[in-house]
Amino acid sequence: MDNLNYGVIGNCCTAALISEKGSIEWLCFPNFDSPSIFAALLDREKGGTFGFEVSEDYHTIQSYVPHTNILSTTFVSEQDEFAVVDFMPCYELYDNKEYYRPAEVYRYIHWIKGRPRIKVNYHPAPDYARGKAFFNVTSRYIETYSSSNNKDRQYLYSSLPLQGIVDHQEFILEQDEFFLLSYNEKVIPVDIEREKLEYCRTLVYWLNWTDRTRKFTIYNDIIERSLLTLKTVSYTHLRAHETDSYLVCRLLLEKKKEFCLKKNS
């Protein structure tokens, strides 16, 4: 844990920590108090991660979409460039009386220029990495679960060839692509247009939320970012008037202890 330079995305039910290289290195799924499926932050070898492998010619630039909890990591080389836009759906339904906060992580791959070559490092380690991770590749998704707990399952949808993801094949980006990591098997069709729709809804939610916050004459950007972070790592039930907040830093310390104890048991 020498480098703690992470971005955070969340939906007030869970949160993910994303490294400056665009790798998800911490995520409890589907809720804050659920077992981890990615925990490379605590154990590089066994913890699990979801990222991208590129050549050494690239450098990365990471920033939030202004006034939101949507994170963008841009990979730049002399000839090629693409961005990974990460978010969890979060918006209001039914006249602001309920929230839509599914256990989902969207990773939108925005092609910018050139012909970037990438490999996908999709290595989930469900249930605190206590058991062996099993992969079931279907025509629609990659299903994963742990031998120590086969009830909790994860489903990865993508516009890229699913078997190629598992086989760690190299892909050449020539257009926008997408990933959707879900705790539940999706009934509705999953495609890039659906991802764009969820992005727009989530973008509007965070823009409206920050617009209603108090503004300051100095340090407003820093204060606003702090407020957004505190908001996304506070637990909120589906109904807007039921809110029970706790900080993810405290939860992270508890999860670290639990992860280490279960890994060594």
N, C-alpha and C positions, 0 to 999 in steps of 0.2 A: 504493500500500500504506500509506496514511495511517492507516486504521482497521483494526486487527487484532483486533477484538472478535468472534471467531468461536467457535461451538460445533463440536464434533467428534463424528462418529459413525464407527464402524468395526467390522470383524469379524476383525481380526488378519491380514487379507490385503490390505486396502486401507482407506482412510479418506476421508471427505468433510468439508470445512469449510463451515459454514453460517452465513451472516451473521445479525446480530440482527434483520433483516427477513425471515428465513426463506428466503433464496436460497442454493442450493448454488453456491458460487463456486470450489470446487476439488475435483476428483475425478479420479484416475487409475484407469482401468478396463481389465481386471478386477483388476489387482494393483497394489501400490505402485510397481513399476518399469514399468508400462504407460504408454502415451501418455495425456495428459489428454483428457477430453471436456468438462470445465468448468474454465475457468481465468480467470474474470473477476477473480479476486484479482490477477492479473498484468497483464491487459489488458481493460479495461472494454468496449472496442468489439468485439474479435475473440475474446476468450478463451472465451466461452460461459457460460451460466448457466441455472439452473432455479429459478424463484421464482414469486411471486404479486404481482399488481398490485391494489391497493385504493385507495380514496379517501384524501384527506388527513385524514379524520375519525378514522382509526384510529391507535392506537399499539400497539406490540408489547411483550410480556413473554416473555422466553426463560429456560428453566430445564431442568435434567435431571430425568427421573423419578428420585426418590431412589435412590441406591445402584446406578445403572445407567448405561450409555452410550446411553440412549434420550433424545432431545432433543425438547422441546416448545416451540413458538413460538406464543403466543396473540395473536391480532389482536382488539383491543377498540375499539369505538366506543360512543357513547352508547346506541344501540339494538341493535347487532349484535355478535356475538362468535363466533369459531371458533378452533380450534387446529390446527396442523400438527405431527403427531408423526412424527419421523424416526428410522429405525433400519436397521441391516443385520442380517439373520438370523445368529445365532451361538449355537449350542448343541451339546451333546454327544450322540453316538449310540452305540449298541451297548456299553452298560456302560462308558461313559466312555473307550472306546478310540479313538474317532474323533470328529472335529468336523464339524458341518454349517456351512459358511461359504461359501455361494454368492455369486457376484458379483451382488448384488441390493441395491437401495435401495428401501425402502418409505416412502411418504409418506402417512400416514393423516390425512385431513381430518375432524376431529371438530366437527360442528355443535354450538353451545352455545345460542345464542338469536338471534332476529330473522331477517332475510333478507339475509345478507351477499352483496354483489356482488363477484365476483373475476374477474380475467383471469389465465390461466396463461402465464407467460413461459418457454416451453420452447425454449431455443436452444442445443442441444449444438454443440460445435465439436470433433469427433473428430480424433485424430492431431495434437495440438498446434495445431489450427486452421490447418494448412498448406494444406488444400484446401477446396473447396466442400462444404458439408454437404448431402446429399441426404435427402429425406423420402419414405417410402413408407407411405401410410396404408392399412391393411387393415381388415377388420371386427373384428379382434382386437387389433391393436397398431399403434403407429407405429414403423416401422423407420428407423433413421438410420445413415449411414456417410459417410465422407469420400472425395472424389475422389482423394486421395493414398494411400488405403489402404482398399479396399473389402472386405477380409477381416474386419476388426474391425467388428462391428455392434452396435447397441444397440436394445433393444426396450422401448417404453414401453406399459404396460397401464394402463387407467384405467376407472373407472365413469362418468366424464364423456365426452361425445361426442368422439371422437378428432379428427374433422375440425375441430370447433370449437376444440380446443386449438391445432392448427396455424394456424388462421385468426385466432387471438387474440380469440375471441369472449368476451363477458361471460357469466358463469354466476351464477345465484342459488342459494345454498346453502340447502336446506331439510331436509337429512339428511346423514348421514356419507357421505363419498366416499373414494376411494383412488387412489393411483398406485403402480405397481411399475415400476422401471427395472431391466432385466435385461440381462446380457451375452449370454444365450442365449434362444432362442425356447422358451417354456414348452410342455411336453407336457400337463401337468395343467391343468384349468380354473383360471383366475385370477379370483377375486372377493373381495369384502370379507370374507367369512367366512374365506377362506384367509389374508388379511392379519391378521385378529384372531388366528388360530391361531399364525402366525409371531411375532406380537407377544408372545403369552403365553409361548411357548417361549423367546424371547430374554430376556424379562423375568426368568423363573425362572433362566436361566443366569447373568445378571449379579448377581442377588440372592444366589444361592448362592456366586458367586465372591467378592463383597465380604464375605459372612458368614464366609468362611474366612480373610480377611486379618486382620492384627494390628490391635487397637484401641488408641487412645491417649486419655489423659485430657484433653489439650488439643489444639486444632487438628485434631481427628480428621476433621471434614468436609473440610477443605482437603487433608489428607494422603490421604484416601480418593479424592477427586476426582483428585488427581495420579496415584495408583496406577491408577485406571480409565483415565485418558488414556494413560499409559505402556503399559498392557496392550493397549488397542485399536490402538495404532500400532506394536506389535511384531509381526513376521511369524512366524506359526505354521503349519507344514505340517498336513496333514489328520490325521496321527497325533499323538496328544497328547504323545509323548515326543520328537518332533523339533521343536525350537524354535530359531529363529535370529532374534534381535532386533536392530532398529536403529531409531533415532528418526526420526519423520516430519519434524522440523525440519531435520535434515541432508538428508533426501531432498527436502524442499521447495526448499532452496537449489540442489541439483543440478538439479531439474526446472525451476526458474526459468531457470537458465542454458541448459538444453537447449531449453526453450520459446522463449526469445528468439532463440537461434541458428537454430532451424529456421524460425521465423516470418519471419526476415529473410533466409533463404537463397533 
